[in-house]
Amino acid sequence: MGCASFSGGGSSACNDSVSGGCEPEVCGCEAGSSCEVCDAGCEIEKGSPEWWAMQAESPVGSRQVYKKGKLWPPYPRPTGPKQQFSHKYHAAHYWPYPYVCQDRAYVRNVMALQEDNGWQRLTTLFDYHFDEHTNQLTHSGMEQLIWILEEAPEKRRHQIYVQKVVGQEANIARVEVVRTALIELAGAEASDICIELKAGRNYGRPALEIDTIRKAEISSMPEPRINYTAPSTTSEDQ
């Protein structure tokens, strides 16, 4: 990264890309010049802890340069002074840190989202958990509610979802039914449990439907047919 500073009637150019800083005797900078790098170099002594701290902020990687009307390389790259050799070694030795931290955080976030979605499904009372006409909890619906209260992890018991159906009255009735069942099962602790309507589709089937399909499969199963030929008995065998 180069710059030009003017002192009086003359000018002095600074292009110390190797060291990454500007020395007063080389650059001839004055306070208030337009070059931030030169200004910093004039104020901070090269090799001092402050100077090394400033150099440590230089990004990793080769620099993009403009030459003969083209940018080399053409894709975005860091600009400015090059890194110190010791900083290059540090970056290569601990590579891919710190960039791997972002990748790991992304993977953890995706896994946490998948886990939350899974537990949201497990703590949802779907349409088939309610009677179609009375909106009361069926036997399987009550069993699901008991499972949430007793077997789900502690932090997952304070949020119960009810699948939305067509008709606001049915949704309100089902929420009230679940709230009443919670009071009967959990008592005073039911006040800490939040019930929320959730849009979505059924992820399973009613037990009656599964039982009907299984019975139909068994009834249509053909009898086993194994060809068996009894061995012949002759006088020679005796």
ChimeraX commands (.cxc) that place a marker at each C-alpha (Angstrom):
marker #1 position 0.00,0.00,0.00 radius 0.5
marker #1 position 1.63,3.20,-1.09 radius 0.5
marker #1 position 0.99,6.85,-0.34 radius 0.5
marker #1 position 2.52,10.21,-0.96 radius 0.5
marker #1 position 3.03,12.84,1.72 radius 0.5
marker #1 position 4.03,16.41,1.15 radius 0.5
marker #1 position 6.36,18.42,3.34 radius 0.5
marker #1 position 6.74,22.00,2.30 radius 0.5
marker #1 position 7.42,22.22,-1.40 radius 0.5
marker #1 position 8.79,18.69,-1.81 radius 0.5
marker #1 position 7.12,15.30,-1.72 radius 0.5
marker #1 position 8.13,11.98,-0.28 radius 0.5
marker #1 position 6.66,8.59,-1.31 radius 0.5
marker #1 position 6.11,5.75,1.11 radius 0.5
marker #1 position 5.62,2.17,-0.04 radius 0.5
marker #1 position 6.91,-0.05,2.75 radius 0.5
marker #1 position 4.84,-3.14,1.85 radius 0.5
marker #1 position 7.27,-5.54,3.52 radius 0.5
marker #1 position 7.34,-4.03,6.98 radius 0.5
marker #1 position 3.76,-2.83,6.79 radius 0.5
marker #1 position 4.58,0.53,8.39 radius 0.5
marker #1 position 6.15,3.88,7.61 radius 0.5
marker #1 position 9.29,5.21,9.22 radius 0.5
marker #1 position 9.56,8.96,9.79 radius 0.5
marker #1 position 12.99,9.19,8.23 radius 0.5
marker #1 position 11.83,7.27,5.15 radius 0.5
marker #1 position 8.34,8.65,4.70 radius 0.5
marker #1 position 8.74,12.18,5.98 radius 0.5
marker #1 position 5.12,12.15,7.15 radius 0.5
marker #1 position 3.56,15.01,8.97 radius 0.5
marker #1 position 0.60,14.90,11.30 radius 0.5
marker #1 position -2.57,15.52,9.40 radius 0.5
marker #1 position -1.46,13.90,6.15 radius 0.5
marker #1 position -3.99,11.95,4.11 radius 0.5
marker #1 position -2.32,8.56,4.66 radius 0.5
marker #1 position -3.54,6.74,7.76 radius 0.5
marker #1 position -0.78,4.14,7.55 radius 0.5
marker #1 position 1.90,6.82,7.37 radius 0.5
marker #1 position 0.32,8.75,10.21 radius 0.5
marker #1 position 0.29,5.63,12.38 radius 0.5
marker #1 position 3.86,4.81,11.40 radius 0.5
marker #1 position 5.05,8.26,12.34 radius 0.5
marker #1 position 3.43,8.02,15.76 radius 0.5
marker #1 position 4.36,4.42,16.66 radius 0.5
marker #1 position 7.94,3.22,16.85 radius 0.5
marker #1 position 8.70,0.23,14.68 radius 0.5
marker #1 position 9.22,-2.94,16.71 radius 0.5
marker #1 position 7.36,-1.63,19.75 radius 0.5
marker #1 position 4.50,-3.64,21.27 radius 0.5
marker #1 position 2.04,-1.13,19.84 radius 0.5
marker #1 position 3.56,-1.51,16.38 radius 0.5
marker #1 position 3.32,-5.30,16.53 radius 0.5
marker #1 position -0.28,-5.04,17.72 radius 0.5
marker #1 position -1.05,-2.87,14.71 radius 0.5
marker #1 position 0.65,-5.35,12.35 radius 0.5
marker #1 position -1.32,-8.22,13.87 radius 0.5
marker #1 position -4.52,-6.70,12.49 radius 0.5
marker #1 position -3.43,-7.27,8.89 radius 0.5
marker #1 position -5.64,-9.90,7.21 radius 0.5
marker #1 position -4.31,-13.28,6.10 radius 0.5
marker #1 position -3.63,-14.03,2.45 radius 0.5
marker #1 position -1.99,-12.60,-0.64 radius 0.5
marker #1 position -2.77,-9.02,-1.55 radius 0.5
marker #1 position -4.68,-7.79,-4.57 radius 0.5
marker #1 position -2.65,-5.46,-6.76 radius 0.5
marker #1 position -3.54,-3.30,-9.75 radius 0.5
marker #1 position -1.15,-3.75,-12.66 radius 0.5
marker #1 position -1.43,-2.98,-16.38 radius 0.5
marker #1 position -5.12,-2.17,-16.16 radius 0.5
marker #1 position -6.04,-5.37,-14.34 radius 0.5
marker #1 position -6.60,-6.46,-10.78 radius 0.5
marker #1 position -4.43,-9.40,-9.77 radius 0.5
marker #1 position -6.14,-11.65,-8.74 radius 0.5
marker #1 position -9.52,-10.57,-10.21 radius 0.5
marker #1 position -11.56,-11.80,-7.21 radius 0.5
marker #1 position -11.68,-9.92,-3.89 radius 0.5
marker #1 position -8.51,-10.16,-1.84 radius 0.5
marker #1 position -7.08,-8.19,1.10 radius 0.5
marker #1 position -5.41,-4.90,0.31 radius 0.5
marker #1 position -2.81,-2.95,2.21 radius 0.5
marker #1 position 0.57,-3.91,3.69 radius 0.5
marker #1 position 1.61,-7.55,3.68 radius 0.5
marker #1 position 1.77,-9.56,6.86 radius 0.5
marker #1 position 4.95,-9.92,8.86 radius 0.5
marker #1 position 6.70,-13.25,8.38 radius 0.5
marker #1 position 6.03,-14.30,11.97 radius 0.5
marker #1 position 2.34,-13.53,11.49 radius 0.5
marker #1 position 2.28,-15.55,8.26 radius 0.5
marker #1 position 3.80,-18.49,10.13 radius 0.5
marker #1 position 1.27,-18.09,12.94 radius 0.5
marker #1 position -1.64,-18.11,10.46 radius 0.5
marker #1 position -0.29,-21.17,8.61 radius 0.5
marker #1 position 0.49,-23.06,11.83 radius 0.5
marker #1 position -3.02,-22.65,13.28 radius 0.5
marker #1 position -4.92,-22.81,10.00 radius 0.5
marker #1 position -7.91,-23.00,9.55 radius 0.5
marker #1 position -8.44,-21.17,12.85 radius 0.5
marker #1 position -10.22,-18.74,13.26 radius 0.5
marker #1 position -12.28,-19.36,10.11 radius 0.5
marker #1 position -13.19,-22.88,11.21 radius 0.5
marker #1 position -14.98,-21.37,14.21 radius 0.5
marker #1 position -17.60,-19.85,11.90 radius 0.5
marker #1 position -18.11,-23.19,10.15 radius 0.5
marker #1 position -18.49,-25.03,13.43 radius 0.5
marker #1 position -20.91,-22.42,14.75 radius 0.5
marker #1 position -22.98,-22.77,11.57 radius 0.5
marker #1 position -23.14,-26.56,11.92 radius 0.5
marker #1 position -24.07,-26.28,15.60 radius 0.5
marker #1 position -26.84,-23.83,14.75 radius 0.5
marker #1 position -28.24,-26.14,12.06 radius 0.5
marker #1 position -28.15,-29.12,14.42 radius 0.5
marker #1 position -29.81,-27.09,17.19 radius 0.5
marker #1 position -32.54,-26.03,14.76 radius 0.5
marker #1 position -33.12,-29.65,13.73 radius 0.5
marker #1 position -33.28,-30.69,17.38 radius 0.5
marker #1 position -35.77,-27.94,18.21 radius 0.5
marker #1 position -37.97,-28.89,15.24 radius 0.5
marker #1 position -37.89,-32.53,16.30 radius 0.5
marker #1 position -38.91,-31.76,19.88 radius 0.5
marker #1 position -41.57,-29.40,18.60 radius 0.5
marker #1 position -43.10,-32.29,16.69 radius 0.5
marker #1 position -42.87,-34.62,19.70 radius 0.5
marker #1 position -44.63,-32.09,21.95 radius 0.5
marker #1 position -47.45,-31.42,19.47 radius 0.5
marker #1 position -50.99,-32.76,19.81 radius 0.5
marker #1 position -52.10,-33.39,16.25 radius 0.5
marker #1 position -55.57,-33.51,14.75 radius 0.5
marker #1 position -55.84,-37.27,15.24 radius 0.5
marker #1 position -55.28,-36.82,18.98 radius 0.5
marker #1 position -58.73,-35.18,19.22 radius 0.5
marker #1 position -62.23,-36.45,18.56 radius 0.5
marker #1 position -63.48,-35.04,15.28 radius 0.5
marker #1 position -66.93,-34.12,16.62 radius 0.5
marker #1 position -66.43,-33.27,20.31 radius 0.5
marker #1 position -62.83,-31.95,20.12 radius 0.5
marker #1 position -62.05,-33.94,23.26 radius 0.5
marker #1 position -58.73,-35.70,23.68 radius 0.5
marker #1 position -58.80,-39.31,22.56 radius 0.5
marker #1 position -57.06,-42.09,24.48 radius 0.5
marker #1 position -53.94,-41.71,22.32 radius 0.5
marker #1 position -54.09,-37.93,22.79 radius 0.5
marker #1 position -54.20,-38.29,26.57 radius 0.5
marker #1 position -51.31,-40.76,26.44 radius 0.5
marker #1 position -49.31,-38.28,24.36 radius 0.5
marker #1 position -50.01,-35.50,26.86 radius 0.5
marker #1 position -48.94,-37.71,29.77 radius 0.5
marker #1 position -45.74,-38.63,27.90 radius 0.5
marker #1 position -44.89,-34.95,27.43 radius 0.5
marker #1 position -45.40,-34.23,31.14 radius 0.5
marker #1 position -43.57,-37.27,32.46 radius 0.5
marker #1 position -40.97,-38.46,29.95 radius 0.5
marker #1 position -39.96,-35.47,27.84 radius 0.5
marker #1 position -36.86,-33.55,29.03 radius 0.5
marker #1 position -37.58,-30.95,31.69 radius 0.5
marker #1 position -36.92,-27.98,29.42 radius 0.5
marker #1 position -39.31,-29.36,26.78 radius 0.5
marker #1 position -42.31,-29.76,29.10 radius 0.5
marker #1 position -43.16,-26.08,29.38 radius 0.5
marker #1 position -44.33,-25.69,25.78 radius 0.5
marker #1 position -47.12,-27.78,24.23 radius 0.5
marker #1 position -48.35,-27.26,20.69 radius 0.5
marker #1 position -51.81,-27.98,19.28 radius 0.5
marker #1 position -52.18,-28.44,15.55 radius 0.5
marker #1 position -54.39,-25.87,13.87 radius 0.5
marker #1 position -57.51,-27.07,12.08 radius 0.5
marker #1 position -60.11,-25.34,9.92 radius 0.5
marker #1 position -62.41,-23.36,12.17 radius 0.5
marker #1 position -61.43,-20.98,14.93 radius 0.5
marker #1 position -64.02,-22.39,17.32 radius 0.5
marker #1 position -62.50,-25.87,17.09 radius 0.5
marker #1 position -59.02,-24.47,17.75 radius 0.5
marker #1 position -60.18,-22.57,20.84 radius 0.5
marker #1 position -62.09,-25.59,22.12 radius 0.5
marker #1 position -59.08,-27.89,21.75 radius 0.5
marker #1 position -56.77,-25.48,23.55 radius 0.5
marker #1 position -59.23,-25.29,26.45 radius 0.5
marker #1 position -59.52,-29.09,26.54 radius 0.5
marker #1 position -55.74,-29.43,26.76 radius 0.5
marker #1 position -55.58,-26.76,29.47 radius 0.5
marker #1 position -58.23,-28.57,31.52 radius 0.5
marker #1 position -56.39,-31.88,31.13 radius 0.5
marker #1 position -53.14,-30.22,32.24 radius 0.5
marker #1 position -54.78,-28.91,35.40 radius 0.5
marker #1 position -56.01,-32.42,36.21 radius 0.5
marker #1 position -52.61,-33.99,35.55 radius 0.5
marker #1 position -50.14,-31.36,36.78 radius 0.5
marker #1 position -52.19,-29.29,39.22 radius 0.5
marker #1 position -50.65,-25.92,40.07 radius 0.5
marker #1 position -47.66,-26.57,37.78 radius 0.5
marker #1 position -50.00,-26.36,34.79 radius 0.5
marker #1 position -49.91,-22.55,35.01 radius 0.5
marker #1 position -46.25,-22.62,33.92 radius 0.5
marker #1 position -47.02,-24.59,30.75 radius 0.5
marker #1 position -47.70,-22.62,27.58 radius 0.5
marker #1 position -50.16,-23.96,24.99 radius 0.5
marker #1 position -49.71,-22.65,21.47 radius 0.5
marker #1 position -51.50,-23.33,18.20 radius 0.5
marker #1 position -49.19,-24.58,15.45 radius 0.5
marker #1 position -49.77,-24.84,11.74 radius 0.5
marker #1 position -48.54,-28.03,10.13 radius 0.5
marker #1 position -49.48,-31.39,8.77 radius 0.5
marker #1 position -49.93,-34.76,10.40 radius 0.5
marker #1 position -46.71,-36.73,10.77 radius 0.5
marker #1 position -48.47,-39.97,11.61 radius 0.5
marker #1 position -51.69,-41.95,11.28 radius 0.5
marker #1 position -54.46,-42.83,13.70 radius 0.5
marker #1 position -53.97,-46.22,15.36 radius 0.5
marker #1 position -57.33,-47.41,13.97 radius 0.5
marker #1 position -56.16,-46.76,10.42 radius 0.5
marker #1 position -52.90,-48.63,10.99 radius 0.5
marker #1 position -54.79,-51.54,12.56 radius 0.5
marker #1 position -57.20,-51.69,9.61 radius 0.5
marker #1 position -54.36,-51.71,7.08 radius 0.5
marker #1 position -52.54,-54.45,8.97 radius 0.5
marker #1 position -55.65,-56.64,9.24 radius 0.5
marker #1 position -56.32,-56.21,5.51 radius 0.5
marker #1 position -52.74,-57.22,4.77 radius 0.5
marker #1 position -53.01,-60.36,6.89 radius 0.5
marker #1 position -56.40,-61.37,5.46 radius 0.5
marker #1 position -55.14,-61.05,1.87 radius 0.5
marker #1 position -51.98,-63.03,2.54 radius 0.5
marker #1 position -52.00,-66.30,0.51 radius 0.5
marker #1 position -51.52,-69.63,2.19 radius 0.5
marker #1 position -47.95,-70.89,2.02 radius 0.5
marker #1 position -47.44,-73.43,-0.75 radius 0.5
marker #1 position -44.38,-75.62,-0.47 radius 0.5
marker #1 position -44.02,-78.47,-2.94 radius 0.5
marker #1 position -43.14,-81.60,-1.06 radius 0.5
marker #1 position -42.53,-85.02,-2.57 radius 0.5
marker #1 position -42.42,-87.91,-0.19 radius 0.5
marker #1 position -39.50,-90.28,-0.72 radius 0.5
marker #1 position -40.44,-93.57,-2.35 radius 0.5
marker #1 position -39.95,-96.77,-0.39 radius 0.5
marker #1 position -38.91,-99.96,-2.20 radius 0.5
marker #1 position -37.89,-103.43,-1.13 radius 0.5
marker #1 position -34.26,-102.57,-1.88 radius 0.5
marker #1 position -34.34,-99.73,0.64 radius 0.5
marker #1 position -35.59,-102.17,3.26 radius 0.5
marker link #1:1,2 radius 0.2
marker link #1:2,3 radius 0.2
marker link #1:3,4 radius 0.2
marker link #1:4,5 radius 0.2
marker link #1:5,6 radius 0.2
marker link #1:6,7 radius 0.2
marker link #1:7,8 radius 0.2
marker link #1:8,9 radius 0.2
marker link #1:9,10 radius 0.2
marker link #1:10,11 radius 0.2
marker link #1:11,12 radius 0.2
marker link #1:12,13 radius 0.2
marker link #1:13,14 radius 0.2
marker link #1:14,15 radius 0.2
marker link #1:15,16 radius 0.2
marker link #1:16,17 radius 0.2
marker link #1:17,18 radius 0.2
marker link #1:18,19 radius 0.2
marker link #1:19,20 radius 0.2
marker link #1:20,21 radius 0.2
marker link #1:21,22 radius 0.2
marker link #1:22,23 radius 0.2
marker link #1:23,24 radius 0.2
marker link #1:24,25 radius 0.2
marker link #1:25,26 radius 0.2
marker link #1:26,27 radius 0.2
marker link #1:27,28 radius 0.2
marker link #1:28,29 radius 0.2
marker link #1:29,30 radius 0.2
marker link #1:30,31 radius 0.2
marker link #1:31,32 radius 0.2
marker link #1:32,33 radius 0.2
marker link #1:33,34 radius 0.2
marker link #1:34,35 radius 0.2
marker link #1:35,36 radius 0.2
marker link #1:36,37 radius 0.2
marker link #1:37,38 radius 0.2
marker link #1:38,39 radius 0.2
marker link #1:39,40 radius 0.2
marker link #1:40,41 radius 0.2
marker link #1:41,42 radius 0.2
marker link #1:42,43 radius 0.2
marker link #1:43,44 radius 0.2
marker link #1:44,45 radius 0.2
marker link #1:45,46 radius 0.2
marker link #1:46,47 radius 0.2
marker link #1:47,48 radius 0.2
marker link #1:48,49 radius 0.2
marker link #1:49,50 radius 0.2
marker link #1:50,51 radius 0.2
marker link #1:51,52 radius 0.2
marker link #1:52,53 radius 0.2
marker link #1:53,54 radius 0.2
marker link #1:54,55 radius 0.2
marker link #1:55,56 radius 0.2
marker link #1:56,57 radius 0.2
marker link #1:57,58 radius 0.2
marker link #1:58,59 radius 0.2
marker link #1:59,60 radius 0.2
marker link #1:60,61 radius 0.2
marker link #1:61,62 radius 0.2
marker link #1:62,63 radius 0.2
marker link #1:63,64 radius 0.2
marker link #1:64,65 radius 0.2
marker link #1:65,66 radius 0.2
marker link #1:66,67 radius 0.2
marker link #1:67,68 radius 0.2
marker link #1:68,69 radius 0.2
marker link #1:69,70 radius 0.2
marker link #1:70,71 radius 0.2
marker link #1:71,72 radius 0.2
marker link #1:72,73 radius 0.2
marker link #1:73,74 radius 0.2
marker link #1:74,75 radius 0.2
marker link #1:75,76 radius 0.2
marker link #1:76,77 radius 0.2
marker link #1:77,78 radius 0.2
marker link #1:78,79 radius 0.2
marker link #1:79,80 radius 0.2
marker link #1:80,81 radius 0.2
marker link #1:81,82 radius 0.2
marker link #1:82,83 radius 0.2
marker link #1:83,84 radius 0.2
marker link #1:84,85 radius 0.2
marker link #1:85,86 radius 0.2
marker link #1:86,87 radius 0.2
marker link #1:87,88 radius 0.2
marker link #1:88,89 radius 0.2
marker link #1:89,90 radius 0.2
marker link #1:90,91 radius 0.2
marker link #1:91,92 radius 0.2
marker link #1:92,93 radius 0.2
marker link #1:93,94 radius 0.2
marker link #1:94,95 radius 0.2
marker link #1:95,96 radius 0.2
marker link #1:96,97 radius 0.2
marker link #1:97,98 radius 0.2
marker link #1:98,99 radius 0.2
marker link #1:99,100 radius 0.2
marker link #1:100,101 radius 0.2
marker link #1:101,102 radius 0.2
marker link #1:102,103 radius 0.2
marker link #1:103,104 radius 0.2
marker link #1:104,105 radius 0.2
marker link #1:105,106 radius 0.2
marker link #1:106,107 radius 0.2
marker link #1:107,108 radius 0.2
marker link #1:108,109 radius 0.2
marker link #1:109,110 radius 0.2
marker link #1:110,111 radius 0.2
marker link #1:111,112 radius 0.2
marker link #1:112,113 radius 0.2
marker link #1:113,114 radius 0.2
marker link #1:114,115 radius 0.2
marker link #1:115,116 radius 0.2
marker link #1:116,117 radius 0.2
marker link #1:117,118 radius 0.2
marker link #1:118,119 radius 0.2
marker link #1:119,120 radius 0.2
marker link #1:120,121 radius 0.2
marker link #1:121,122 radius 0.2
marker link #1:122,123 radius 0.2
marker link #1:123,124 radius 0.2
marker link #1:124,125 radius 0.2
marker link #1:125,126 radius 0.2
marker link #1:126,127 radius 0.2
marker link #1:127,128 radius 0.2
marker link #1:128,129 radius 0.2
marker link #1:129,130 radius 0.2
marker link #1:130,131 radius 0.2
marker link #1:131,132 radius 0.2
marker link #1:132,133 radius 0.2
marker link #1:133,134 radius 0.2
marker link #1:134,135 radius 0.2
marker link #1:135,136 radius 0.2
marker link #1:136,137 radius 0.2
marker link #1:137,138 radius 0.2
marker link #1:138,139 radius 0.2
marker link #1:139,140 radius 0.2
marker link #1:140,141 radius 0.2
marker link #1:141,142 radius 0.2
marker link #1:142,143 radius 0.2
marker link #1:143,144 radius 0.2
marker link #1:144,145 radius 0.2
marker link #1:145,146 radius 0.2
marker link #1:146,147 radius 0.2
marker link #1:147,148 radius 0.2
marker link #1:148,149 radius 0.2
marker link #1:149,150 radius 0.2
marker link #1:150,151 radius 0.2
marker link #1:151,152 radius 0.2
marker link #1:152,153 radius 0.2
marker link #1:153,154 radius 0.2
marker link #1:154,155 radius 0.2
marker link #1:155,156 radius 0.2
marker link #1:156,157 radius 0.2
marker link #1:157,158 radius 0.2
marker link #1:158,159 radius 0.2
marker link #1:159,160 radius 0.2
marker link #1:160,161 radius 0.2
marker link #1:161,162 radius 0.2
marker link #1:162,163 radius 0.2
marker link #1:163,164 radius 0.2
marker link #1:164,165 radius 0.2
marker link #1:165,166 radius 0.2
marker link #1:166,167 radius 0.2
marker link #1:167,168 radius 0.2
marker link #1:168,169 radius 0.2
marker link #1:169,170 radius 0.2
marker link #1:170,171 radius 0.2
marker link #1:171,172 radius 0.2
marker link #1:172,173 radius 0.2
marker link #1:173,174 radius 0.2
marker link #1:174,175 radius 0.2
marker link #1:175,176 radius 0.2
marker link #1:176,177 radius 0.2
marker link #1:177,178 radius 0.2
marker link #1:178,179 radius 0.2
marker link #1:179,180 radius 0.2
marker link #1:180,181 radius 0.2
marker link #1:181,182 radius 0.2
marker link #1:182,183 radius 0.2
marker link #1:183,184 radius 0.2
marker link #1:184,185 radius 0.2
marker link #1:185,186 radius 0.2
marker link #1:186,187 radius 0.2
marker link #1:187,188 radius 0.2
marker link #1:188,189 radius 0.2
marker link #1:189,190 radius 0.2
marker link #1:190,191 radius 0.2
marker link #1:191,192 radius 0.2
marker link #1:192,193 radius 0.2
marker link #1:193,194 radius 0.2
marker link #1:194,195 radius 0.2
marker link #1:195,196 radius 0.2
marker link #1:196,197 radius 0.2
marker link #1:197,198 radius 0.2
marker link #1:198,199 radius 0.2
marker link #1:199,200 radius 0.2
marker link #1:200,201 radius 0.2
marker link #1:201,202 radius 0.2
marker link #1:202,203 radius 0.2
marker link #1:203,204 radius 0.2
marker link #1:204,205 radius 0.2
marker link #1:205,206 radius 0.2
marker link #1:206,207 radius 0.2
marker link #1:207,208 radius 0.2
marker link #1:208,209 radius 0.2
marker link #1:209,210 radius 0.2
marker link #1:210,211 radius 0.2
marker link #1:211,212 radius 0.2
marker link #1:212,213 radius 0.2
marker link #1:213,214 radius 0.2
marker link #1:214,215 radius 0.2
marker link #1:215,216 radius 0.2
marker link #1:216,217 radius 0.2
marker link #1:217,218 radius 0.2
marker link #1:218,219 radius 0.2
marker link #1:219,220 radius 0.2
marker link #1:220,221 radius 0.2
marker link #1:221,222 radius 0.2
marker link #1:222,223 radius 0.2
marker link #1:223,224 radius 0.2
marker link #1:224,225 radius 0.2
marker link #1:225,226 radius 0.2
marker link #1:226,227 radius 0.2
marker link #1:227,228 radius 0.2
marker link #1:228,229 radius 0.2
marker link #1:229,230 radius 0.2
marker link #1:230,231 radius 0.2
marker link #1:231,232 radius 0.2
marker link #1:232,233 radius 0.2
marker link #1:233,234 radius 0.2
marker link #1:234,235 radius 0.2
marker link #1:235,236 radius 0.2
marker link #1:236,237 radius 0.2
marker link #1:237,238 radius 0.2
view
